[in-house]
Amino acid sequence: MKGSEEMMLIGGQWIKEGMGGAIRVQDPATEEFFAEVPKASEKEVDLACKAAAEAFKVWSRSLPSERAIILSNAALELERKTEEIAELITREQGKPLREAKGEVQAAVKALRFFASRADLPVGEWRAPNHPRIVNLVKRYPVGPVAVISPWNYPVLLTAWKVAPALAAGCTVVIKPSSKTPLAVTEFVKCLVEAGIPEGVVNLVHGGGQDVGVILVNHPDIRKITFTGKTETGKMLMRLASAGLKRLTLELGGHCPLIVAADADLEAAVKGGVYRAFRNMGQVCNSINRIYVERSVYDQFVQLFVEHTKKLTIGPGLTDPDLGPMIDNEARQRVVHHIEDAVAKGAEIVYGGKIPARFEKGFFFEPTVLVNVSHEMVVLQEETFGPVAPIMAVESWEDAIRFANNSRYGLVAYLYTRDLGKALRAAELLEHGTVGINNVVGGEVEYPYAGWKESGFGFELSEHALNEFLLIKHIRLQWE
Ligand code: NAD
């Protein structure tokens, strides 16, 4: 078991031993506990928040160009450490190595993007409503921010929050998931190497129910930016209401794929298989249900199974298509969703089991279900696992109605060659992102936001900066 000297960062000081004990980190491919990090006590969270509040007094008034230089330097440092950090992601999270590298590269891009947006206009000179009045509308950083991130993309999702927060002039206290604390710690080291001043970035480790709650409740925290489960997001809203703290919530999804009879079926299948099973379905924008027009349904299912069969499974470090799931609890949820579906009449046409050849590790076969109905849990709740239920629909209108019939509204995908039909559907879909003839999601240049119970507030693009800024109207009478 190893642990580095630099684990939690509080007011510019690295701490190895936490006063709250230690957290063991497990490799989901081997089930070995291979590292540990200190767990923060209430006192350490308090010190981190106070350090962020003290540093805010200076950082919030720093020049945007200075902040941009530090973010750009951090991007260079992170880029230099891509291999090393990717390996850590794979070890603690399980995803294939090339995907872990892709995650680090996307985090580099986020740092560069927000470096380039740090000096966006921060105010407006508004038209006067009186002859001797000047109206200025200015934006100001909101204050110290609690950054709470999940385990499925630990570095990327932390970067999506930290980069705009710092660019806007906020200071941060980061609490990564206790399942994946290692790579985020390396990410923070890159910011330190890049010259971030003491106290501007702080890092504490711990569970959500204890350290997370203490952090969110801390009086110096003015804003919470969170990615995680919808249920946790609701709890955070309740906690944040006590101090009327601002929130950005990126929550769960239950994303539909709609396939029209006129679609390029090969492309739809390829996109569907990729987006249903990537990172073992442990992605907020994973495809959770597939609606296919009846006339091409049989052909679609056959092709979908053919493509799924080709996916390789193994430890992430051997770079297969699919690694293990994060832990046994996550895998048991998948088993439960499949059992519930089968009990209600679903048929497993591929997968459905723990692969026998692995003695250790939280592996599971990518699973394709047919004969599914909306009463099944898998059609309603986020499985967060490698399960693709496919349903035949009688019309395009039915598919859109079904796609909207969910408490979630994160991403919807559709494939059709009729672009008029596609755009009409895009207008009607109650989701923050709509992918037409592609399954690409979460690009830093464009806003990413959940509708309904998938959250509120924006991540990515210039919109993300405004999540960290307050508006002030200055009314000046000059004589
Ligand atoms: P989670 O809600 O269990 O935990 C997320 C983070 O919140 C962790 O750091 C955890 O320690 C912390 N936390 C938990 N309870 C807390 C509390 N009471 N107070 C403060 N902090 C608390 O989620 P998870 O299992 O880590 O992540 C998976 C979920 O994240 C899925 O539902 C997925 O859809 C969602 N997700 C959403 C997006 C998006 O952009 N919409 C992206 C990725 C993941």
Residues whose N, C-alpha, C, O or C-beta is under 5 A from the ligand:
A	BS01	NAD	I148 S149 P150 W151 K175 P176 S177 S178 G206 G207 G208 Q209 G212 V213 T227 G228 K229 T230 T232 M235 E250 L251 G252 G253 V283 C284 S454
